[in-house]
Amino acid sequence: MPNFKIHTRSSAPEGSHDVIDAYTEKFGFVFNTVGVMAESPAALKGYVQTYGLLGDTAFTPAEQQLIFLSVSRENACTYCVAAHSMAGKMAGLDDETIAAVRDGGTILDPKLAAISSFATEVVKTRGHVPKDVVNDFLVAGHTKAQVLEILLAVATKTISNYMNHITNTPLDEVLLPMAWEPSK
């Protein structure tokens, strides 16, 4: 398997510098997944733009992280499950919900359970979600716009999940406490 470089600002193509600078300013460092994705400025910018658009949705930051965590678990992305476990906690997602997603357990809050279940079903079925599953999501108090917004989140996470699979992105030191491996 080819070895993909984890870029810094000095090694990244110039087109990736703005994103690297923004991450450095916001977090004090650049996450490995961003450093790897910096190899392609277009891929990096596309990922960051779609990620940013989730802020324009009806989902709270905690719900956004729940979607990302659910999609990443279904895609068995060890990097993103760790990252969104930590980000979910920082966004106010409770420990029990995070653990339920990571372990494939039951989420107790019905509205959060519907979000996680629907996002997971979109990934499992590659978008061929049965009508009753869509209806269950709507009956749980969500909107038709949120159905489409989950598709945006799935697309966003698919970019990073698949990239991490292909490049075998190592966890950043800050994410090690949240390390996760899929069950066999």
HELIX and SHEET records of a PDB file:
HELIX    1   1 GLU A   14  SER A   16  5                                   3    
HELIX    2   2 HIS A   17  PHE A   27  1                                  11    
HELIX    3   3 ASN A   32  MET A   37  1                                   6    
HELIX    4   4 PRO A   41  LEU A   53  1                                  13    
HELIX    5   5 LEU A   54  ASP A   56  5                                   3    
HELIX    6   6 PRO A   61  GLU A   74  1                                  14    
HELIX    7   7 THR A   78  MET A   90  1                                  13    
HELIX    8   8 ASP A   95  ASP A  103  1                                   9    
HELIX    9   9 PRO A  110  LYS A  124  1                                  15    
HELIX   10  10 LYS A  131  VAL A  139  1                                   9    
HELIX   11  11 LYS A  144  THR A  167  1                                  24    
HELIX   12  12 GLU A  173  MET A  178  5                                   6    
END                                                                             
